Amino acid sequence: MTQESAIPEILVEHSGPISWIVFNRPAQANALSGSMLDSFSAALDELKTSGGPVVGIRANGKGFCAGMDLGQYGGAAAMDPVADANRLNANVARWLAMWDHPKPVIAAVHGYCAGVGAQMCVFADLTIVADDVRISEPGVPIGGGFIAPTWVAQVGAKRAKEFAFLPGNSIDGPAAVEWGWANHCVPAERLITATEALAARIALVPPNVLQVKKLSINRAAEAAGFRTATSGIAEMDSLLHLAPSVLAIRERMANEGLKAVLDAYRGPSSTALINSFKE
């Protein structure tokens, strides 16, 4: 057994009223592997009937999550579009399990939060970010219509498009709060204590009351189209995965390495780019 496989990729830690699901793959920037996603789902399911009245999600290491582990998806080999859509739908179902969870779910986000990592936070009930956070679009445009549509309910269509159209585009903590993606931005060193203090206040409400409050608000969001917006994103993404232009990028990733391809698309965020014309 290798050292990496011997270390749990997901930890469950209990701290008073909050039970933390902790991403624990820091050497890989907490990039989401298939096994890590399965462990996340298992932990979330376990906490339905055990642990504290509030569920928290955080990460060990320098950042929250670098998105999907692209090392698992390099190359330009032929893909089965049905299998690809099924895989993506399974990941959407993992996030909807947060949305449908009987307990309030709080994401505490620091450092980097990229791609699917930024998508999953949309499904948390509350998101608290550190002042060192960068929430970013995937750095390589090999998918489409999977992440940004889930943002629309919180930030609006124009901001979702601004976020999505630039490879690697990013926003910081204050912008995340201004846009409506996050609830609060706090100093990085106080992220966990602030989140735990919020959880302690929430836990004063009886669990069954919290459950019904959450369900009621979710139904209001779903009446406005939140769940419907997630229903077709896997098919859109799997369709684009077969586009010749995307297959060419995947081939570059296989031949040149991920870093070289990321560097080719690297540039300023949309905010930084526009601000450069205001000076």
N, C-alpha and C positions, 0 to 999 in steps of 0.2 A: 504493500500500500504506500502510495506517495505521501509526502508531507501535506500537499494541498488537499488530497482527498480525505486525509485523517482529520482535518480541521472542519468543523461544521460551517457551512456557508450561510446558514440562518441560525440565529440564537433567539431564545425566548427568555426574557429577563423580567422579573416582577419587582415593581417598586411602588409599594403602597397601592393606591387606587388605579395605577396604570400598569398594564402588562405590555412590555416592549417586544416587538418583532425587530430584530437587529440584523441588517445586512452585514455579513462578516467575510467578505471577500476583498479586503482592501488592496492586496497585491495586484489584483486585476481591476482596480478602480470600482469594485462592486458592480461590474458589468454582469448582466443577468444571463446566466447559463440556464439550460433546460432543467438541470437538477436543482438549481437554486430556486427557480420558479415553482417547481413541485414542492420544495420544502417550505416556501413561503405560503403556498395554498394550504398545506397541511397544518402549519402553525396557526393560520387565520381560522381554519375550521375548528381546531382544538380550543381556541380561545372563545368560541361561542358559548361554551359551557364551563369554562375554567378561567382562572386568573381574575384580574381586577375588572371593575365595571367600565373601564376605558381601555382601548387598545391604541398603542403608539407604534409608529414606524420610524426608525432612525437607522444610522449606519456607523460602523467603525471605519476609521481611516480618514483620509484627507477630504473625502467627498461622499455625497449621498449615493449616487448611482451614475455610471457613465452610459447607461442605456443598455441595449442588447449586446451580448458578446458577439461582435461581428466576426470574430475568428471562426465561429460556427457556420457563418453564412457567406464565406468568400467563394471565389471561383465562378465560373459561368456554366457549370454543368446543367444538363436538362433538369427541369423541375416539374413536379406534378402540381398543377395549379390548385387542384382540389385539396391535396394534402397540405399545401401551403396555406390555403384559406382556412382549413381546419385548425392548423397550428395557431394562426393569428386569432381566430375566433376563441380558441381556448385561452389565449392570453387576455383577451377582452373579458372573458368570463371570470378570470382571476381578479380583475379590477372591480367588476360588478359585484363580486363577493364582498368587497369592502363596502360598496354602496349599500348592499342588502344586509350587511352584518347587523345583528341585533344590538351591538354596542357602538357608541361613538368611536370613530377612528381618527386619530390625529397624526399627520405626517410632520416630522421635525427634520428640516432639510438644511444641510450645510454644504459648503464647498461647491462641488459641481453636481448638477442635476440635469442629465441630458436625455434627449430622445424619449424612449419609452419610460424612463425614470420620471420625466416631466409629465408624461401622460398619466401614470398611475396616481400621481398626487391629486389630479382632478377628481378622482373617485373617493378620496378621503373626505371626511366631514369637515375637518379643519386642517389648514396647513400653516405652520409657523416656520419662517425662514430665518437663517442667520444673516448677518450683514455682510458676510463674505461669500454669499451664494451667487452662482451664475447658472441660470436656468436656460438650457440651450436646445436648439434644433439639432438633429443628427448632422454631423460634419460632412457626410458623404451622401449625395442625393440618390439613394438606391431604393427608395420607397416613396409612397405618396398617398395622401388622403387617409392616413392612419392615425396620426397624432393630433394635428391641428383641429380636426372637426370636434374632438372632445373638449377643446378649449373654448369653443364658440359661446357656450352657455355662460361662461364666466367672464370672458374678456371681449366678446363681440366678434363679428365676422371680420371686420377690417384689421383688428389687431391680430387675430388668428392668422390671417393671410400675411401680414407683415412678418410675423414670427416664422411662417412656413416657407416663404418664397426665397429667403437667403440661406444657403447652406451654412450650418453652424451658427445661425443667428442666436442671440442671447439677450436676456434681461437680467438686471440685478435685483436684490431684495426689495428696495424701495419701489422699483417699477412693478415688481410682482404684486405688491400690495395695491399700488395705484391702479393697475389693470384689473384687479379683482381675482387674480390667480391664487394669492395668498391672503391670509387674514392679518398677520402681523409680521414685522421684521424686528429682530432683537439682536443685541451683540452676540457674536458667535460663542463666547465663553459662557453665556447665560441661556443658550438655546434649550438645553435639557431641563434645567431648573425652572425656566419659564413655562415650558410645556407641562412639566409635572405639577406646577402650581395651578395651571389652568385645569388639568385633569382632576386635581383635588377638589376644585370648586364644582366642576361638572358632577363629580361623584356624590355630592350632597343630594342630588336629585335621585329618587328611587329608580332602579334599573328599568322597571316596566314603564315608568313615565318617560324616561329617556328613549326607550325603544319606540314608543308610540309617537313622540315628538319627531324623531328622526323619520319614521315612516310617513308621517303627515307632510313634512317638508319635502321629502323625496317625491311624493306623489305630485306635489305642486310643480317641482322641477320637471318631472316626467310629463306632466300635462303640457308643459312648454316645449317638449320635444327632446329632453336630454337623452333618454334611453333610445329613442328612435334614431338619434344622430350617431349612436354607436353601432347600429345594426348592420350597416353596409360597409364599414371601414375596412374590414378584413378582405372582402372581395375586391375593393378598389386597390388595396395594397398588393394583393397577390396578382392582380391583372398587370400592374405596372412592373412587377418583378420579372415578367416575361418580355418586356419591351427591349428591343435591340440595344437602345441607348443605355439601359440599366445593366443589361448583360455585359456590355462593353466595360462599364465601370467595375463590375464584379470581377471581370477578367483582369483588369488592371490591379485590383486589390490582391488577386492571387499571384500575379507576376511581379509586382513592384513592392508589395507590402502595404499594409493599412496606413502607416505613417506617411508614406510618400503621397498617397492619394488624398489623405486629409490635408496635407500641406498645399496641394494643388487647389483646394477649394477654400483655404483659410483666408479670412478677411475680417474687416471691422463689422460689428453688429450694425443693424439698421439705425439704431439711435446714434451710435458713434459716427456713422457715415453721414447722416443728415446734420448732426451738430457741427461737423467739420465745415459745412457750408454756411454756418451762422457766425463763424468767427471772423 
